[in-house]
Amino acid sequence: MRPHAMASTPAAGDVTPAVLAIGRPDFPNILIDTLRRQAGVGHCMVFALTRAGAASCLLDAGNIPTGGDLGAAYAGQFHESDPNRDALFETEGSAPIMLPSFAPRMYGARYRKIFFHDSGIVDKCATAIWADDTCFYVNFYRIAVQGRFGDVDRARLHAIAPAIGASVARHFRQAATAPLDQNLAALFAACAPLSALTPREQEVCRHILLGLSSEAISQALGISLHSTLTYRKRAYERLGISAQNELFGIVLGLLVGPGRLN
């Protein structure tokens, strides 16, 4: 079965914590926490597959005790017998894709025993995204004590998977882990509509994105609370928004939008 294109825009703010953790050491923990909160995911594993045939496990986080062993086994040989492999490698371009729904019959007997029966995995969903010659293959699992994904959780995964896949790809492609405030400063300087803000409006918005209160922003910038609120109001008016979650939504779209993986 061939993969199909997914919806391109998740609800604003759904995966903002994971997006803003790109390049940070705690990215895996924030990613799995976000997935648990949004769609009841128990475990997440990320594999890098290349067109040259190489495979590696980049991330293993969640509630499967043998996750590390499974990751090593998959990267070592089982990636070659993954029933999703043909669908992955037939895909071209950098559009996020969602793999077919999990069904045990898709997998060979040895694969099923090691990766599902012995590990307690009862359900999985997966997304993938190509960046140059590397496919970032992101797998979401649930184990027996959780039961299978419900319809609501599965729909939620479909909605947020594009941003999750793009965030994973960007995180692992990032050569250096610049501090978040530096990443935000570069984003505000180069990307519309953020770049249209005045320098002080940009500073206030960046501090909002870093989680500071209006009072803390005033102290950090050495300005009055009234000035902070005024700059925030003006910035929101320029951006055509009225709330903090909409500001996060703009940044999310810029971070994971087309052309932002390189």
PEKARA-V533881 format. One record per residue. N is the residue number from 1. PHI is phi in whole degrees, 0 to 359 (none if undefined). PSI is psi in whole degrees, 0 to 359 (none if undefined). D_LAST is the distance of its C-alpha to the last C-alpha in Angstrom with 1 decimal. Layout:
BEGIN
n: <N | N>
phi: <PHI | PHI>
psi: <PSI | PSI>
d_last: <D_LAST | D_LAST>
END
This chain:
BEGIN
n: <1 | 2 | 3 | 4 | 5 | 6 | 7 | 8 | 9 | 10 | 11 | 12 | 13 | 14 | 15 | 16 | 17 | 18 | 19 | 20 | 21 | 22 | 23 | 24 | 25 | 26 | 27 | 28 | 29 | 30 | 31 | 32 | 33 | 34 | 35 | 36 | 37 | 38 | 39 | 40 | 41 | 42 | 43 | 44 | 45 | 46 | 47 | 48 | 49 | 50 | 51 | 52 | 53 | 54 | 55 | 56 | 57 | 58 | 59 | 60 | 61 | 62 | 63 | 64 | 65 | 66 | 67 | 68 | 69 | 70 | 71 | 72 | 73 | 74 | 75 | 76 | 77 | 78 | 79 | 80 | 81 | 82 | 83 | 84 | 85 | 86 | 87 | 88 | 89 | 90 | 91 | 92 | 93 | 94 | 95 | 96 | 97 | 98 | 99 | 100 | 101 | 102 | 103 | 104 | 105 | 106 | 107 | 108 | 109 | 110 | 111 | 112 | 113 | 114 | 115 | 116 | 117 | 118 | 119 | 120 | 121 | 122 | 123 | 124 | 125 | 126 | 127 | 128 | 129 | 130 | 131 | 132 | 133 | 134 | 135 | 136 | 137 | 138 | 139 | 140 | 141 | 142 | 143 | 144 | 145 | 146 | 147 | 148 | 149 | 150 | 151 | 152 | 153 | 154 | 155 | 156 | 157 | 158 | 159 | 160 | 161 | 162 | 163 | 164 | 165 | 166 | 167 | 168 | 169 | 170 | 171 | 172 | 173 | 174 | 175 | 176 | 177 | 178 | 179 | 180 | 181 | 182 | 183 | 184 | 185 | 186 | 187 | 188 | 189 | 190 | 191 | 192 | 193 | 194 | 195 | 196 | 197 | 198 | 199 | 200 | 201 | 202 | 203 | 204 | 205 | 206 | 207 | 208 | 209 | 210 | 211 | 212 | 213 | 214 | 215 | 216 | 217 | 218 | 219 | 220 | 221 | 222 | 223 | 224 | 225 | 226 | 227 | 228 | 229 | 230 | 231 | 232 | 233 | 234 | 235 | 236 | 237 | 238 | 239 | 240 | 241 | 242 | 243 | 244 | 245 | 246 | 247 | 248 | 249 | 250 | 251 | 252 | 253 | 254 | 255 | 256 | 257 | 258 | 259 | 260 | 261 | 262>
phi: <none | 274 | 289 | 233 | 293 | 253 | 301 | 266 | 231 | 285 | 300 | 302 | 88 | 302 | 240 | 305 | 303 | 292 | 297 | 285 | 269 | 305 | 88 | 262 | 299 | 271 | 306 | 302 | 293 | 291 | 298 | 292 | 297 | 296 | 294 | 296 | 293 | 277 | 216 | 66 | 289 | 269 | 210 | 228 | 229 | 239 | 240 | 253 | 241 | 249 | 293 | 280 | 106 | 281 | 215 | 209 | 265 | 263 | 209 | 216 | 217 | 139 | 251 | 258 | 302 | 265 | 305 | 298 | 294 | 295 | 299 | 294 | 294 | 295 | 294 | 288 | 209 | 285 | 299 | 289 | 250 | 291 | 295 | 275 | 300 | 298 | 298 | 296 | 276 | 277 | 280 | 235 | 86 | 250 | 288 | 298 | 230 | 245 | 279 | 303 | 302 | 293 | 214 | 307 | 294 | 291 | 251 | 292 | 300 | 293 | 299 | 300 | 296 | 287 | 268 | 236 | 295 | 291 | 269 | 85 | 288 | 244 | 200 | 206 | 231 | 210 | 230 | 206 | 210 | 267 | 229 | 58 | 262 | 242 | 260 | 264 | 253 | 252 | 246 | 244 | 237 | 228 | 256 | 305 | 294 | 266 | 79 | 286 | 298 | 280 | 300 | 294 | 296 | 294 | 295 | 294 | 298 | 299 | 287 | 264 | 302 | 301 | 290 | 296 | 299 | 294 | 295 | 299 | 299 | 295 | 300 | 279 | 270 | 289 | 291 | 233 | 264 | 292 | 303 | 304 | 296 | 290 | 299 | 293 | 300 | 294 | 296 | 294 | 286 | 250 | 244 | 286 | 273 | 297 | 292 | 280 | 286 | 290 | 306 | 289 | 297 | 297 | 301 | 298 | 296 | 297 | 291 | 299 | 293 | 278 | 94 | 278 | 283 | 299 | 296 | 292 | 296 | 301 | 293 | 295 | 264 | 70 | 232 | 287 | 299 | 301 | 295 | 301 | 294 | 293 | 297 | 297 | 299 | 296 | 297 | 298 | 296 | 297 | 276 | 73 | 234 | 224 | 212 | 298 | 295 | 287 | 296 | 300 | 296 | 297 | 296 | 302 | 297 | 289 | 289 | 246 | 285 | 305 | 84 | 264 | 276 | 269>
psi: <135 | 147 | 163 | 156 | 149 | 167 | 143 | 347 | 106 | 164 | 139 | 132 | 351 | 316 | 22 | 316 | 319 | 320 | 317 | 350 | 0 | 130 | 355 | 152 | 332 | 13 | 314 | 317 | 319 | 323 | 310 | 325 | 319 | 317 | 322 | 315 | 320 | 325 | 15 | 28 | 135 | 325 | 147 | 136 | 140 | 130 | 146 | 122 | 134 | 158 | 342 | 353 | 358 | 153 | 143 | 152 | 119 | 333 | 137 | 104 | 134 | 214 | 20 | 109 | 328 | 18 | 318 | 319 | 320 | 319 | 317 | 320 | 319 | 312 | 330 | 315 | 330 | 346 | 333 | 338 | 12 | 125 | 344 | 352 | 315 | 318 | 320 | 314 | 350 | 346 | 140 | 157 | 181 | 15 | 134 | 146 | 156 | 131 | 159 | 152 | 148 | 135 | 126 | 326 | 345 | 337 | 149 | 163 | 315 | 320 | 312 | 318 | 312 | 314 | 345 | 303 | 307 | 330 | 346 | 8 | 129 | 348 | 155 | 152 | 159 | 146 | 165 | 157 | 137 | 137 | 108 | 237 | 13 | 131 | 123 | 111 | 109 | 121 | 135 | 127 | 156 | 143 | 176 | 318 | 342 | 332 | 178 | 162 | 133 | 171 | 321 | 313 | 321 | 318 | 324 | 319 | 318 | 325 | 321 | 349 | 322 | 315 | 323 | 312 | 316 | 323 | 317 | 313 | 316 | 319 | 312 | 345 | 346 | 117 | 320 | 145 | 82 | 148 | 150 | 319 | 328 | 320 | 318 | 320 | 318 | 321 | 314 | 327 | 330 | 340 | 125 | 147 | 358 | 324 | 345 | 349 | 155 | 161 | 318 | 322 | 321 | 317 | 314 | 314 | 321 | 321 | 327 | 316 | 335 | 358 | 11 | 146 | 168 | 321 | 317 | 324 | 318 | 316 | 318 | 324 | 352 | 36 | 167 | 160 | 321 | 318 | 318 | 314 | 325 | 314 | 321 | 315 | 315 | 320 | 314 | 321 | 318 | 324 | 350 | 33 | 172 | 0 | 160 | 322 | 333 | 327 | 316 | 322 | 321 | 314 | 319 | 314 | 322 | 323 | 325 | 9 | 175 | 136 | 0 | 2 | 342 | none>
d_last: <29.5 | 26.3 | 23.7 | 23.5 | 21.0 | 21.0 | 21.6 | 18.5 | 19.8 | 21.2 | 23.9 | 22.8 | 22.8 | 23.2 | 20.3 | 19.7 | 20.7 | 18.2 | 15.3 | 16.7 | 17.1 | 13.5 | 13.6 | 17.4 | 19.9 | 21.5 | 18.6 | 20.5 | 23.7 | 22.3 | 20.6 | 23.9 | 25.9 | 23.9 | 24.4 | 28.0 | 28.7 | 27.1 | 28.2 | 30.4 | 28.1 | 29.8 | 27.3 | 23.6 | 22.2 | 18.7 | 18.5 | 16.0 | 17.4 | 16.5 | 18.1 | 20.0 | 21.8 | 20.6 | 20.5 | 20.2 | 20.8 | 18.2 | 20.1 | 23.7 | 25.1 | 28.2 | 31.8 | 32.1 | 33.8 | 33.0 | 29.3 | 28.4 | 30.9 | 29.6 | 26.0 | 27.3 | 29.5 | 26.8 | 24.5 | 27.6 | 29.0 | 29.0 | 25.6 | 27.4 | 29.9 | 27.7 | 28.9 | 25.4 | 24.1 | 25.1 | 23.6 | 20.2 | 20.3 | 21.8 | 18.8 | 16.5 | 13.4 | 11.0 | 13.8 | 15.0 | 18.4 | 21.5 | 23.6 | 27.4 | 29.6 | 30.9 | 34.3 | 36.1 | 37.4 | 33.9 | 34.0 | 36.4 | 39.2 | 37.9 | 34.4 | 36.0 | 38.3 | 35.7 | 32.8 | 34.9 | 38.6 | 38.5 | 35.6 | 37.0 | 34.0 | 35.4 | 32.5 | 28.7 | 26.0 | 22.6 | 19.3 | 16.4 | 12.9 | 11.4 | 7.9 | 8.9 | 12.2 | 12.2 | 13.8 | 13.8 | 17.4 | 18.6 | 22.4 | 24.7 | 28.4 | 31.8 | 34.8 | 38.5 | 39.4 | 36.9 | 37.7 | 35.5 | 33.0 | 35.0 | 34.2 | 33.0 | 30.6 | 29.3 | 28.8 | 27.0 | 24.6 | 23.9 | 23.2 | 20.8 | 19.1 | 16.2 | 15.2 | 16.1 | 14.1 | 10.8 | 11.8 | 12.6 | 9.4 | 7.6 | 10.7 | 11.0 | 7.7 | 8.4 | 10.4 | 12.9 | 14.4 | 15.1 | 17.9 | 17.4 | 19.3 | 17.1 | 14.0 | 16.2 | 17.6 | 14.4 | 13.7 | 17.4 | 17.4 | 14.7 | 14.7 | 17.9 | 20.2 | 19.8 | 19.8 | 23.2 | 24.9 | 27.1 | 26.2 | 28.6 | 27.5 | 23.9 | 25.4 | 27.5 | 24.7 | 22.4 | 25.5 | 26.1 | 22.7 | 23.6 | 26.7 | 29.3 | 32.5 | 33.8 | 36.4 | 33.9 | 31.7 | 34.9 | 35.7 | 32.3 | 32.3 | 36.1 | 36.9 | 39.3 | 38.5 | 39.6 | 37.1 | 34.3 | 35.4 | 35.7 | 32.2 | 30.8 | 33.0 | 32.0 | 28.3 | 28.7 | 30.8 | 28.3 | 25.6 | 28.2 | 28.3 | 31.1 | 29.8 | 27.4 | 26.0 | 25.0 | 23.1 | 21.2 | 20.6 | 19.0 | 16.6 | 15.9 | 15.1 | 12.8 | 10.8 | 10.6 | 11.1 | 9.8 | 6.7 | 5.7 | 3.8 | 0.0>
END
